Amino acid sequence: MLIKLRHCSEVDKEQTLSRRQYAHTNHYDNTICVADAFWDLPMKFQVGLLAHELGHIIMLEKRQTHYEPDADKAAKQYLGVTVQYVAHTPWGEDLQYLNKRDLTRFRSKVSFDPKRNTITFYP
């Protein structure tokens, strides 16, 4: 599955209102929209957010109605990673992240092409 990663001014606006809002899906087909501030996050938070958003895309592809926790369950089932949350960070509250083991697992299942701003994975 090929997913586009793109900047979105809507997420920038959301991020100024809620410091934990760095990305969203369901705005454009097969796309994860990110705020400019996303790129300032440490890698474990960037990848945790991407895993969570990929979970949403997987659920949408399966045409399943779902809620926030379901996106994390899809990430676990299809990507083999556990999206975790940390309550307080300098970048916001309740941010998703991946631990080192899951970060390695994520990188083995998902590839990022920075020239094309695309993510490829096979759920």
N, C-alpha and C positions, 0 to 999 in steps of 0.2 A: 504494500500500500504506500502510495506516495502522498506525503502531506506537505503543504507549503507552510512556511513560517514567515510571517510578515509583520511589519510595524503597523500599528493601528492607533489613530488619534483618539478613538473611543476608549481604548484601554488606558491611554495616557490620562484621559479625564477621570475614568474610574479609579485610577491609581492615586490621583490627588485627593479623592474622597475617602478611599480605603487603602491604606498602605500595604495590605495583603493582596491587592488586585494587580497582578502583573500580566495575566494572560486570560484569554477566553476562546471558546470555540462556538460553532453554530452561527457565526457571523457571515462567513464565506464557506462554501463547500470545501471539505478536506483541507482546512486551513486552521492553523493556530495563530491567533493574533497576539502580539506581545507589545507591551509598553516599552518606551525607550529605557526606562529604569530596569527592565528585565536584565539587560546586558551588564549591569553593575552588580548583580547578585553573585555570590559565590557559586561555583559550579554545582555543588550538591543541591542547592535550592533551584537553580535553573532546570536541572534534570528532574528533580522532584515535581516541579510544576509541569514540565513537558510530559512526564509519565501520567500525571493526573489528567491533563488535557487530552492525551492520546486515549485514555480510558473513555472519556466522553465521546471521542470520534468513533471508537470501536462500538460503543453502545448505539450511537446514531446510525452507523452502518448496518447494524443488526435490527434497526428500527424498533428499538426497545425504549419505552418510557423509562426514565431513570432519574435519580437524584444524586447529589454530590458524593455520598459514600459509595454509590454504585460505580462511579468512575474509578475509584481506587480499587474496587474489587475486580473490575475489568483489567486494570493494569497488572494486578496480581495474577489473574487467570491467563492472560494472553501475552504479557511481557515477562512474567515471572519475578516481578519486583513488588516490594511492599512500600507503598507511599506512606511516609511518616509525617508527623506534624510536630513543630516546636512552638511552644506558646509565645515566648518573647524573644525577639531578635532585633538587632539594630535596623532591619529592613521591614519590619512589620510583625503583626501578631498572627499566630497559627499558620505559619508558612509550611508548605509541603517541602519535603526533602527526601533524598535517598541516602542510606548509609553506604559505606565503602563497598561492601559486598554487592549490594544491589546496584550501585553505580557501575561496577564492573559488568554485572549481568546485563544492565540496560545497554551499555556500549557494545556488548556482543550481539544484541538483537536489533539495535536501531543504529542506522548510520545517518550522519548529518553531512550535507554537502553545502559548505558555506558560500560557494560561488553561486549556487542556484537558490540558496535559502530553502532547501528541502530536507525532509526527514523521510527515510525509507525504512519500513519494517513490515514483517510478515506475521500477522497474528495467527 
